[in-house]
Amino acid sequence: MSLRSPSKSPHSGLSLYVLGSVALASVLMSVWHHRKVEKRVLQKELEGLRQSLSKTKEKGRKRQQASSTNVDVDGNGPQEGETSLADDGLFVKRVGTIRSIYRLCVGTPRQGLLAPNARGCIEMAKLGDASIVDSVSGLEGYSHVWILFVFHLNTQSSRNSKRIKSKIAPPALGGGKVGIYATRTPHRYNPIGITLCKLDSIRVGNKNEVRLEVSGLDLVDGTPVLDIKPYVPVYDSVDGDVRLPHWVAGGLATKRRVEITDQARTELVDILANNPNALQFYGSKFGEATVENTVDYACGCIEQVLAIDVRSSYQTKKSRQGKFQAERSERLRDAVAGETMLPLDPDVCTQQLDNLLIQYKVQEAEVRKRATSENSGAEDVVRVISIALMSNATS
């Protein structure tokens, strides 16, 4: 009896191939589904991280900007177990915070008393068990105060103090350079400044909150205040001959001519007629009896600020070409929205003051008294063509 091996089915190979393909497809589908779910989870986590980053970005930026002077940005001071001394400096507390008509560094005057109509206030901070009201007792007897502050938006100093240049080019020098200690540049090894302003009044709130109302101010909104000292002419002024570099004396004597068109003034009248409290630092609560009084004072501030808005050669060139728009700044994005805030023409610049967006054109001076004005724009002509209320501004 012969034994014969069973014959193989012609379909057996195909069946195995189909089964293998189905199994492979099943595996691929499982992998694809797993990756799809995993992608959704990752996208959700990424969105959460983005939101978290957005919420902490401003706080982190403030800490970075204040790190070089170790300013207590939160007002809480060093925590238990932390040292109050930095590796190369001292820990300091803010005694108050500036609130002002300026939200951007660019365009803020270099000396506030050159723009006497510019207003703001100091919100005094509560420090430990000390009485804020008692701390300012007697200060009302002085007309002016010195403010010691931190250049909190000066990222150059806070990133790496070792990389700060020893010489800079002040706008008034038209490209020439001098040492940083011969200037008042904010880009310093310790970004600390001092300014003199007029003390208009001291306001005490219901919960003993204290606000020092000031004018002739040149500080950006949010500036940390380190100290306040009364101005005493006998101590703080010098009799007799005072020596100044020629570029400083010449720069102080040079101002840009500013023209405010009738249209711009009418627009400001309409803004205040519709809402007398549209501005944060101007109006009846600051002593202006009528809308016209407010318009006059606010227009005076606009003229004063733009007249002394001397910038670097790079910024001057941008202004002349109409390439400076304040609303593009990150600090104004929440306050400005909509196409109505865009410049009217390609060569129009914008500047923020209080809750207003000022639209203006810069014309280069044809005849100059000082050669350095070519790069600094100190003798340019500024024409304000429109004034708008920032769409999301609050009084």
C-alpha positions as CSV (number, residue, x, y, z in Angstrom):
1,M,0.0,0.0,0.0
2,S,1.6,3.2,-1.1
3,L,1.4,6.3,1.1
4,R,0.8,9.5,-0.7
5,S,1.1,12.8,0.9
6,P,-2.1,14.8,0.9
7,S,-2.3,17.3,-1.9
8,K,-2.2,21.0,-0.9
9,S,-5.2,23.0,-1.6
10,P,-4.6,25.6,-4.3
11,H,-6.4,28.2,-2.1
12,S,-4.4,27.6,1.0
13,G,-1.6,30.0,0.1
14,L,-4.1,32.7,-0.9
15,S,-6.0,32.2,2.4
16,L,-2.8,32.7,4.4
17,Y,-2.0,35.8,2.4
18,V,-5.5,37.2,3.0
19,L,-5.3,36.4,6.7
20,G,-1.9,38.1,6.9
21,S,-3.1,41.2,5.1
22,V,-6.1,41.5,7.3
23,A,-3.9,41.1,10.4
24,L,-1.5,43.7,9.0
25,A,-4.3,46.1,8.2
26,S,-5.7,45.6,11.6
27,V,-2.4,46.4,13.2
28,L,-1.9,49.5,11.0
29,M,-5.4,50.7,11.8
30,S,-4.7,50.2,15.5
31,V,-1.5,52.1,15.2
32,W,-3.1,54.9,13.1
33,H,-6.0,55.2,15.6
34,H,-3.6,55.2,18.5
35,R,-1.5,58.0,16.9
36,K,-4.6,60.0,16.1
37,V,-5.7,59.9,19.7
38,E,-2.2,60.6,20.8
39,K,-2.0,63.6,18.4
40,R,-5.3,65.0,19.9
41,V,-3.9,64.6,23.4
42,L,-0.7,66.3,22.4
43,Q,-2.5,69.1,20.7
44,K,-4.7,69.6,23.8
45,E,-1.6,69.6,26.0
46,L,0.2,72.0,23.6
47,E,-2.8,74.4,23.7
48,G,-2.8,74.2,27.5
49,L,0.9,75.0,27.5
50,R,0.4,78.0,25.2
51,Q,-2.4,79.4,27.4
52,S,-0.2,78.9,30.5
53,L,2.7,80.6,28.8
54,S,0.5,83.5,27.7
55,K,-0.7,84.0,31.3
56,T,2.8,83.9,32.8
57,K,4.7,85.8,30.0
58,E,4.1,89.3,31.4
59,K,5.1,88.2,34.9
60,G,8.2,86.5,33.7
61,R,9.1,89.4,31.5
62,K,8.9,91.8,34.5
63,R,11.0,89.5,36.6
64,Q,13.6,89.3,33.9
65,Q,13.7,93.0,33.4
66,A,13.9,93.7,37.1
67,S,16.5,91.0,37.8
68,S,19.6,93.2,37.3
69,T,18.6,95.4,40.3
70,N,16.7,92.7,42.1
71,V,13.5,94.7,42.4
72,D,10.6,93.1,44.3
73,V,8.2,93.0,41.4
74,D,5.4,91.3,43.4
75,G,5.7,93.4,46.5
76,N,6.1,90.4,48.7
77,G,9.8,90.6,49.4
78,P,12.1,87.6,49.8
79,Q,10.3,84.5,51.1
80,E,11.3,82.4,54.0
81,G,14.6,80.6,53.3
82,E,15.5,83.1,50.5
83,T,18.3,85.6,50.8
84,S,17.7,89.3,50.4
85,L,21.1,89.8,48.8
86,A,22.0,89.0,45.2
87,D,25.3,87.8,44.0
88,D,26.4,91.2,42.9
89,G,23.8,93.7,44.4
90,L,21.2,94.5,46.9
91,F,17.5,93.5,47.1
92,V,15.2,96.5,46.9
93,K,11.5,97.0,47.3
94,R,9.2,99.1,45.2
95,V,7.5,101.8,47.3
96,G,5.1,102.6,44.6
97,T,4.1,102.3,40.9
98,I,3.8,104.9,38.2
99,R,0.5,105.4,36.4
100,S,1.0,107.8,33.5
101,I,-0.2,109.0,30.1
102,Y,2.7,107.0,28.5
103,R,2.5,103.3,27.8
104,L,5.5,103.1,25.4
105,C,9.1,104.0,25.9
106,V,9.4,105.5,22.4
107,G,8.0,109.0,22.4
108,T,8.2,109.4,26.2
109,P,10.1,112.7,26.9
110,R,13.7,112.4,28.2
111,Q,12.9,115.1,30.8
112,G,9.4,115.5,32.2
113,L,9.6,119.2,33.1
114,L,10.0,120.0,29.4
115,A,6.4,118.8,29.0
116,P,4.7,120.4,32.1
117,N,1.2,119.3,30.9
118,A,2.1,115.6,31.0
119,R,0.3,114.0,34.0
120,G,0.4,110.9,36.0
121,C,0.4,109.6,39.6
122,I,2.3,107.4,42.0
123,E,0.3,104.6,43.6
124,M,2.0,104.1,46.9
125,A,2.6,100.5,48.0
126,K,1.7,99.0,51.4
127,L,5.0,97.9,53.0
128,G,4.7,95.6,56.1
129,D,2.9,97.3,59.0
130,A,3.9,100.8,58.0
131,S,1.2,103.4,57.5
132,I,1.2,104.7,53.9
133,V,-0.7,107.8,55.0
134,D,1.9,108.5,57.8
135,S,4.7,108.0,55.3
136,V,3.6,110.9,53.1
137,S,2.7,113.2,56.0
138,G,4.3,116.6,55.5
139,L,5.0,115.9,51.8
140,E,2.2,118.3,50.8
141,G,4.4,121.2,51.8
142,Y,6.7,120.7,48.8
143,S,5.9,121.7,45.3
144,H,8.3,119.2,43.5
145,V,9.6,115.7,44.3
146,W,12.5,113.6,43.1
147,I,11.5,110.1,42.0
148,L,14.0,107.3,42.0
149,F,12.9,104.5,39.7
150,V,13.8,101.4,37.7
151,F,13.9,101.3,33.9
152,H,11.6,98.3,34.0
153,L,11.3,98.0,30.2
154,N,15.0,98.1,29.6
155,T,15.6,94.5,28.5
156,Q,19.2,95.3,27.4
157,S,20.4,95.8,31.0
158,S,18.3,92.9,32.5
159,R,19.5,90.3,29.9
160,N,23.2,90.7,30.6
161,S,24.8,93.7,32.3
162,K,28.2,92.5,31.1
163,R,27.2,93.3,27.5
164,I,26.2,96.9,28.0
165,K,28.2,99.2,25.9
166,S,30.6,101.7,27.6
167,K,29.8,104.3,25.0
168,I,26.5,105.3,23.3
169,A,25.4,107.7,20.6
170,P,22.9,110.3,22.1
171,P,20.5,111.6,19.5
172,A,21.6,115.2,20.1
173,L,25.2,114.3,19.1
174,G,24.1,113.3,15.6
175,G,26.0,110.0,15.6
176,G,28.9,110.9,17.9
177,K,29.5,108.8,21.0
178,V,30.2,109.5,24.7
179,G,30.4,107.3,27.8
180,I,27.2,106.2,29.4
181,Y,28.0,108.1,32.6
182,A,28.0,111.3,30.5
183,T,24.4,110.7,29.5
184,R,21.1,109.7,31.0
185,T,20.6,106.7,28.8
186,P,18.4,103.9,30.3
187,H,20.9,101.3,29.1
188,R,23.0,101.3,32.2
189,Y,24.8,98.7,34.4
190,N,22.2,99.3,37.0
191,P,19.0,100.5,35.2
192,I,18.1,103.1,37.8
193,G,16.9,106.6,37.0
194,I,16.0,109.8,38.8
195,T,13.5,112.4,37.6
196,L,12.0,115.6,39.0
197,C,8.3,116.3,38.7
198,K,5.7,118.7,40.2
199,L,3.6,117.4,43.1
200,D,0.0,118.6,42.4
201,S,-1.9,116.9,45.2
202,I,-2.0,113.9,47.5
203,R,-5.1,111.8,47.5
204,V,-6.1,109.4,50.2
205,G,-8.7,106.7,49.5
206,N,-11.2,105.0,51.7
207,K,-8.9,102.1,52.5
208,N,-5.9,104.4,53.2
209,E,-4.7,104.0,49.6
210,V,-2.5,106.9,48.7
211,R,-1.9,108.5,45.3
212,L,0.5,111.3,44.6
213,E,-0.8,113.3,41.6
214,V,2.1,114.6,39.6
215,S,2.8,116.5,36.4
216,G,5.8,117.2,34.3
217,L,6.3,113.4,34.3
218,D,8.5,111.4,31.9
219,L,7.9,107.9,33.1
220,V,6.2,105.0,31.4
221,D,3.0,103.5,33.0
222,G,4.0,100.6,35.4
223,T,7.4,102.0,36.3
224,P,8.5,100.7,39.7
225,V,9.3,103.5,42.2
226,L,12.2,102.9,44.6
227,D,12.1,106.2,46.6
228,I,10.6,109.7,46.7
229,K,12.5,112.7,48.0
230,P,11.4,116.3,48.3
231,Y,13.0,118.9,46.1
232,V,14.8,121.6,48.1
233,P,16.3,124.4,45.9
234,V,19.0,125.2,48.4
235,Y,20.3,121.6,48.3
236,D,19.3,120.6,44.7
237,S,20.3,123.6,42.6
238,V,23.6,125.2,41.9
239,D,24.4,128.9,42.0
240,G,26.9,130.4,39.6
241,D,28.4,129.0,36.5
242,V,27.2,125.6,35.5
243,R,29.2,123.7,32.8
244,L,27.4,121.7,30.1
245,P,28.7,120.0,27.0
246,H,27.8,122.0,23.8
247,W,25.6,119.2,22.5
248,V,23.5,119.2,25.7
249,A,23.0,122.9,25.8
250,G,22.2,123.0,22.0
251,G,19.8,120.2,22.3
252,L,17.8,121.8,25.1
253,A,17.5,125.0,23.0
254,T,16.2,123.1,20.0
255,K,12.5,122.0,19.6
256,R,10.5,120.7,16.8
257,R,7.6,122.9,15.5
258,V,4.3,121.2,16.1
259,E,1.0,122.1,14.3
260,I,-2.4,120.7,15.4
261,T,-4.9,120.9,12.5
262,D,-8.4,122.1,13.1
263,Q,-9.7,118.7,12.2
264,A,-7.7,117.0,14.9
265,R,-8.8,119.5,17.5
266,T,-12.4,119.1,16.5
267,E,-12.1,115.4,16.8
268,L,-10.8,115.8,20.4
269,V,-13.7,118.1,21.2
270,D,-16.2,115.5,19.9
271,I,-14.5,112.8,22.0
272,L,-14.8,114.8,25.2
273,A,-18.3,116.0,24.4
274,N,-19.5,112.4,24.0
275,N,-17.6,111.3,27.2
276,P,-16.2,113.9,29.5
277,N,-14.3,111.1,31.4
278,A,-12.7,109.6,28.2
279,L,-9.2,110.6,29.4
280,Q,-7.5,109.1,32.4
281,F,-5.6,112.2,33.5
282,Y,-7.5,115.1,32.0
283,G,-10.9,116.5,32.7
284,S,-13.1,117.9,35.5
285,K,-11.6,115.5,38.1
286,F,-8.2,117.2,37.5
287,G,-9.4,120.8,37.6
288,E,-10.5,121.5,34.0
289,A,-13.9,123.2,34.3
290,T,-15.1,122.8,30.7
291,V,-14.5,120.6,27.6
292,E,-12.6,123.5,26.0
293,N,-10.3,123.7,29.0
294,T,-9.6,120.0,28.8
295,V,-9.0,120.3,25.0
296,D,-6.6,123.2,25.5
297,Y,-4.6,121.4,28.2
298,A,-4.5,118.1,26.4
299,C,-3.4,119.8,23.1
300,G,-0.8,121.6,25.0
301,C,0.6,118.3,26.2
302,I,0.5,116.8,22.7
303,E,2.5,119.8,21.4
304,Q,5.0,119.7,24.3
305,V,5.7,115.9,23.9
306,L,6.0,115.9,20.1
307,A,8.2,119.0,20.2
308,I,10.9,117.3,22.3
309,D,10.5,113.8,20.8
310,V,14.1,113.5,19.7
311,R,15.1,110.0,18.7
312,S,18.0,108.0,17.4
313,S,18.9,108.4,13.8
314,Y,17.3,105.0,13.0
315,Q,14.0,106.0,14.7
316,T,14.2,109.5,13.1
317,K,14.4,107.9,9.7
318,K,11.4,105.7,10.4
319,S,9.3,108.7,11.6
320,R,10.1,110.7,8.5
321,Q,9.0,107.8,6.4
322,G,5.8,107.2,8.4
323,K,6.9,103.8,9.7
324,F,6.3,104.3,13.4
325,Q,2.9,103.1,14.5
326,A,2.3,102.9,18.3
327,E,-0.6,100.5,17.9
328,R,1.7,97.8,16.7
329,S,3.3,97.6,20.1
330,E,2.5,94.6,22.3
331,R,1.7,97.0,25.2
332,L,-1.1,98.6,23.1
333,R,-2.7,95.6,21.4
334,D,-5.4,95.2,24.0
335,A,-6.3,98.9,23.9
336,V,-6.3,99.3,20.1
337,A,-8.5,97.2,17.8
338,G,-10.2,97.6,14.5
339,E,-9.3,99.1,11.2
340,T,-10.4,102.6,12.3
341,M,-7.2,102.8,14.3
342,L,-4.9,102.3,11.2
343,P,-3.1,105.4,9.8
344,L,-4.9,107.4,7.2
345,D,-2.0,107.4,4.8
346,P,1.2,105.4,4.3
347,D,3.4,108.2,5.6
348,V,1.4,108.8,8.9
349,C,2.9,108.0,12.3
350,T,1.0,107.4,15.5
351,Q,1.7,108.2,19.1
352,Q,-0.2,107.2,22.2
353,L,-0.9,109.7,24.9
354,D,-3.4,108.9,27.7
355,N,-6.3,107.1,26.0
356,L,-5.7,108.9,22.7
357,L,-4.0,107.8,19.5
358,I,-2.3,110.8,17.8
359,Q,-1.9,110.6,14.0
360,Y,0.8,112.9,12.7
361,K,3.2,113.5,9.8
362,V,6.9,114.4,10.1
363,Q,8.5,116.7,7.6
364,E,12.3,117.0,7.5
365,A,13.6,120.5,8.1
366,E,14.8,122.2,5.0
367,V,17.0,124.6,6.9
368,R,18.8,123.6,10.1
369,K,20.5,125.7,12.8
370,R,22.4,122.7,14.1
371,A,24.1,120.1,11.9
372,T,23.3,117.2,14.3
373,S,19.5,117.9,13.8
374,E,19.8,116.0,10.5
375,N,20.0,112.6,12.3
376,S,18.1,113.5,15.4
377,G,15.1,115.2,13.8
378,A,15.3,118.0,16.4
379,E,14.3,120.7,14.0
380,D,11.7,118.7,11.9
381,V,8.1,119.9,11.6
382,V,5.3,117.8,13.0
383,R,1.8,118.1,11.8
384,V,-1.0,116.4,13.9
385,I,-3.7,115.5,11.4
386,S,-6.1,113.4,13.5
387,I,-6.8,112.4,17.1
388,A,-8.8,109.2,17.9
389,L,-9.9,107.6,21.1
390,M,-8.4,104.1,21.5
391,S,-11.2,101.6,21.0
392,N,-10.8,99.6,24.2
393,A,-9.6,102.5,26.3
394,T,-11.1,102.9,29.8
395,S,-11.2,106.0,31.9
